[in-house]
Amino acid sequence: MRIRDDEIPEPEFSMAPLIDIVFQLLIFFMVSTTYSKQEKELGIELPNASNAHTPEQRPEEIVINVFRDGRVSVLGRDVTHEALVDALVAAAHAQSDVPVTIRGDRLVHHEDVVAVMDACGSAGLTNLTVGTLGG
């Protein structure tokens, strides 16, 4: 009877398939992620509100940003205070029930936000909300 003197080879763990799967997952998540560029590119610090909630995405929402220095932008485009009413009328497409969110910087003068609300009233827009952060 012959006895083998060979050692049984140790099982090996190949890292190549694992690395391939990790890279495929990374590519999948990078491609499937959507970025809300409109919200992230603005330098506005919103105030906090204790009862704030995140609204559902509305298809035709007009977002008005009031910056710390008093500048106003409608749908991402800077607008002068004199042309604000005309810009709101054009953005609303003659619909008075279009939701409008006014996002004012937390250090903006109250007068600037009231002027934007007054312009919304002059444009016939009545569905107004003020953007805040939760917390």
C-alpha positions as CSV (number, residue, x, y, z in Angstrom):
1,M,0.0,0.0,0.0
2,R,1.4,3.3,-1.0
3,I,0.9,6.3,1.2
4,R,0.8,9.8,-0.4
5,D,3.1,12.3,1.1
6,D,1.5,15.3,-0.7
7,E,-0.1,18.0,1.3
8,I,-3.7,18.9,0.6
9,P,-3.7,22.3,-1.0
10,E,-5.2,25.2,1.1
11,P,-8.4,26.6,-0.5
12,E,-7.7,30.0,-2.0
13,F,-10.0,33.1,-1.9
14,S,-9.9,35.1,-5.2
15,M,-10.5,38.8,-4.7
16,A,-11.0,39.6,-8.5
17,P,-14.7,38.7,-8.6
18,L,-15.4,40.5,-5.4
19,I,-13.7,43.7,-6.7
20,D,-15.7,43.4,-10.0
21,I,-19.0,43.2,-8.1
22,V,-18.1,46.2,-5.9
23,F,-17.2,48.3,-8.9
24,Q,-20.4,47.3,-10.6
25,L,-22.4,48.3,-7.5
26,L,-20.5,51.6,-7.4
27,I,-21.3,52.4,-11.0
28,F,-25.0,51.4,-10.5
29,F,-25.4,53.8,-7.6
30,M,-23.6,56.6,-9.3
31,V,-25.8,56.3,-12.4
32,S,-29.1,55.8,-10.5
33,T,-28.6,58.7,-8.2
34,T,-30.3,62.0,-9.1
35,Y,-29.1,65.2,-7.8
36,S,-31.4,68.1,-7.0
37,K,-29.1,70.7,-8.5
38,Q,-31.5,73.6,-8.2
39,E,-31.5,73.3,-4.4
40,K,-27.8,72.6,-3.9
41,E,-26.3,75.3,-6.0
42,L,-27.8,78.2,-4.1
43,G,-26.0,79.8,-1.2
44,I,-29.1,80.3,1.0
45,E,-29.2,79.4,4.6
46,L,-32.9,78.7,5.4
47,P,-34.2,79.3,8.9
48,N,-35.3,76.4,11.1
49,A,-39.0,75.7,11.9
50,S,-40.1,73.2,14.6
51,N,-43.2,72.0,12.5
52,A,-41.5,72.0,9.1
53,H,-42.2,69.0,6.8
54,T,-40.7,68.2,3.4
55,P,-43.4,68.7,0.8
56,E,-43.9,66.3,-2.1
57,Q,-42.5,67.2,-5.4
58,R,-44.9,69.4,-7.3
59,P,-44.6,69.5,-11.1
60,E,-45.2,73.2,-11.6
61,E,-43.9,75.0,-8.6
62,I,-42.5,78.4,-8.7
63,V,-39.5,78.8,-6.4
64,I,-38.5,82.3,-5.4
65,N,-35.1,82.8,-3.6
66,V,-34.4,85.9,-1.6
67,F,-30.7,86.3,-0.9
68,R,-29.1,87.9,2.1
69,D,-28.1,91.0,0.1
70,G,-31.7,91.5,-1.2
71,R,-31.3,89.9,-4.6
72,V,-34.3,87.9,-5.9
73,S,-34.3,85.0,-8.3
74,V,-37.3,83.3,-9.8
75,L,-36.8,79.7,-11.0
76,G,-33.0,80.1,-10.8
77,R,-32.8,83.4,-12.7
78,D,-32.0,86.7,-11.1
79,V,-34.8,89.3,-11.4
80,T,-34.9,93.0,-10.4
81,H,-37.6,94.1,-8.0
82,E,-39.2,96.1,-10.7
83,A,-39.5,93.2,-13.1
84,L,-40.6,90.7,-10.4
85,V,-44.3,90.9,-11.0
86,D,-43.8,90.4,-14.8
87,A,-41.5,87.4,-14.2
88,L,-44.1,85.8,-11.8
89,V,-46.9,86.3,-14.3
90,A,-44.8,84.7,-17.0
91,A,-43.8,81.8,-14.8
92,A,-47.4,81.2,-13.6
93,H,-48.7,80.8,-17.2
94,A,-51.9,82.6,-16.1
95,Q,-52.7,80.1,-13.4
96,S,-53.5,81.6,-10.0
97,D,-53.3,78.2,-8.2
98,V,-49.7,77.5,-9.0
99,P,-47.8,76.7,-5.8
100,V,-45.2,79.3,-4.9
101,T,-42.4,78.7,-2.4
102,I,-40.5,81.7,-1.1
103,R,-37.0,80.7,0.2
104,G,-35.5,83.6,2.1
105,D,-32.1,83.5,3.7
106,R,-32.3,83.4,7.5
107,L,-30.5,86.8,7.7
108,V,-32.5,88.6,5.0
109,H,-34.5,91.7,5.9
110,H,-38.2,91.0,6.5
111,E,-39.0,93.9,4.2
112,D,-37.5,92.0,1.2
113,V,-39.6,88.9,1.9
114,V,-42.7,91.0,2.3
115,A,-42.0,92.8,-1.0
116,V,-41.8,89.4,-2.7
117,M,-45.1,88.3,-1.1
118,D,-46.6,91.6,-2.3
119,A,-45.4,91.0,-5.8
120,C,-47.0,87.5,-5.7
121,G,-50.3,89.1,-4.7
122,S,-50.0,91.6,-7.6
123,A,-49.3,88.8,-10.0
124,G,-52.5,87.0,-8.8
125,L,-50.7,84.1,-7.0
126,T,-52.4,83.0,-3.8
127,N,-50.9,79.6,-3.0
128,L,-47.8,80.8,-1.1
129,T,-45.5,78.8,1.3
130,V,-42.3,79.9,3.0
131,G,-39.3,77.5,2.7
132,T,-37.7,76.4,6.0
133,L,-35.5,73.6,7.3
134,G,-36.9,71.0,9.6
135,G,-35.6,70.9,13.2
